[in-house]
């Protein structure tokens, strides 16, 4: 076991952190996080345009965590709450980063890598077309989405979505998503 959740979270929490959280991802938490970040952005007099972008990215990121996170963690030696995830919102010079993390079954890694890489390779117009296509042709999945979240994030930020997978054991890896706004 090479990945340690506490060391990972500690590393993330060293910058100019507006909000840091690790624990169970619930619908109540999403609302609390959105309110707290909005309040903190207002206190630092961030522009309305930047606040709106961060808010939208945060909504999509939290919904992705909430809907796609592993319910249980059999084989993970850490004592984790159900639907365990990590969220950090930090300021890095003139931009913000929304960082999420969660354990993911190793079987899902290739699909997720391919999806993000495809999104990252698309132009602004291609992302717009893909967004419209998904909106008009996809069915809502059992997990609540039609696959719009990452496409919408890429459209709103205009930047590549960064990600990493940290191997944990034969079954799980820790998925780290970094979105720059």
N, C-alpha and C positions, 0 to 999 in steps of 0.2 A: 504494500500500500504506500504509494509515493505522494498522494494528494492529501493535504490536511486542511479541512474546512476552516479551522480557526486561524491558521497561518494565512490562508488565502484572504479571509475577511480582514485580518489585521493589516495586510499589505494594502488592500483597497481603501482602508480607513485612514491612510496617512496623508492624503492631500487636503485640499480645501473642500471638505465634505459638507454639503448642505443637508444631506440626509443619508443615513446608513441603517440598514435593517437586515437581520437574518432571522429566519423563523418561518412559521406557517403563513402561507399566502392565502388570505381570505378576501371575500368581497368587501368586508368592512375595512380591512387594511387598505385596500385600493383607495377608498374614499378618504381615509385619514392621511395617506401619503400625498394624494393630490392636493388636499387642503394645506398640508404642512409645507410642501414645496412652493405652492402658489404664494403663501404668506412670506416665506423666506425670500423669494424672488422680488416681491414687492418691497421688502425691507431694504434690499440692496439696490433699489431703484433700477431694476432691469427693464429694458424697453418692452413695450406691449407685444411687439412682434416676436422677440426672443422668448418671452414668457409663454406665448401661445404655442410656439414650436416645441418648447420643452414640455409643456403640458400635454400636447398631442402625442409626442414620442413616449412620454411617461404612461399615458393611458394605454397605448398599444403594447408597450413593454410589459406592463403589469397584467394586462389581459392575456398576453402570450404566456406569461408565467402561470397565471391562475388556471388557464384552460389546458395547458400542455404539460404541466409538471407531473412528476411521478407521485402517485398517491401514497405508496408505501416504498420502503427501501430495504427489502430483504437482501441480506448479504452486505449491507453497509454497516460497518462497525460503530460508526458515530451514533449517538443517541439523538436522532432527529425527530422533529415533529412531523405529522402527516403534511403533505404538500409543502415541504421545506424548500425555501428559496432564499436568495440573497439579492438585495437591491442597494445600489449606492448611486447617489446623484452628487457629482462633484464639479467644481469650477476648476478649469485648467487654463490659466491665462485668460484669453478672450473668448473661450468656448466652454461649453458644458459637456459633461459625459454622463450618460445614463448607462449604468452597468448592471446587468442582471446575471444571475447564476443559478443553476439547478442541476441535480443529478439527472442523467439521461441514460436510458438503456443503450448499450453499445450497438445494438441492432439498428437504431434509428440515426446513428451518426452520419452514415453515407448519404442518406436522403436529405438530411438537414444541410450538410455541407454543399451538396449539389444545388439545393434550393437557394441558399444564400449566395453562392458563387454565381449562379445564373442572374439573380437580382443585381448583384454588384457589377456584372458585365453589361448591363443594359443602359442605354441612353435615357435621358429625361423623357423623350417622346415614347420610347419603348416601354418605360415604366408606366406612363400614363395609359398607353394602350392595354398593357397587361392588367392594370387596375380596373379599367372599364370592362375588359373581357371577364375577369373574375366576378366582378359585380353583377354582370348580366347573365353569366352562364353557370356559375358554380352553385352547388347546393350547400346549405349550411351543414357543417359536419356535426357529428355527435358531440364534439368538444366545443361547439358553439361558434366556430368561425368558418369562413370560406377560403382562408389562405390570404386574406388581404393585409394582415398586420405588418409583415416585414416589407411588403411592397409599399405600403403607405409610409412606413418609416423612411425608406430610401427616397421616396418622392418628397417628403417633407424636409429632410435634412440635406438632400443633394450630395450626400457623402456615402462612401462605401460602409457597409455594416461589417464591423470587425468581430471575429469570434475565435475562440480557442476551445479545445477539448483536453481536459486533464485526465489521463487514465487513472481510474481508482482501483478497479478489480476486473475480473473476467466478465462481469455482468454490466457494470456501470462506469461511466466517465462523468466528470463534472463539466457542464457546458457553460461557457462564459461568453456573454454577448456584450459588445461595447458599441454604443451609439454616440457619435459626436454631433452636437448641435451648435 
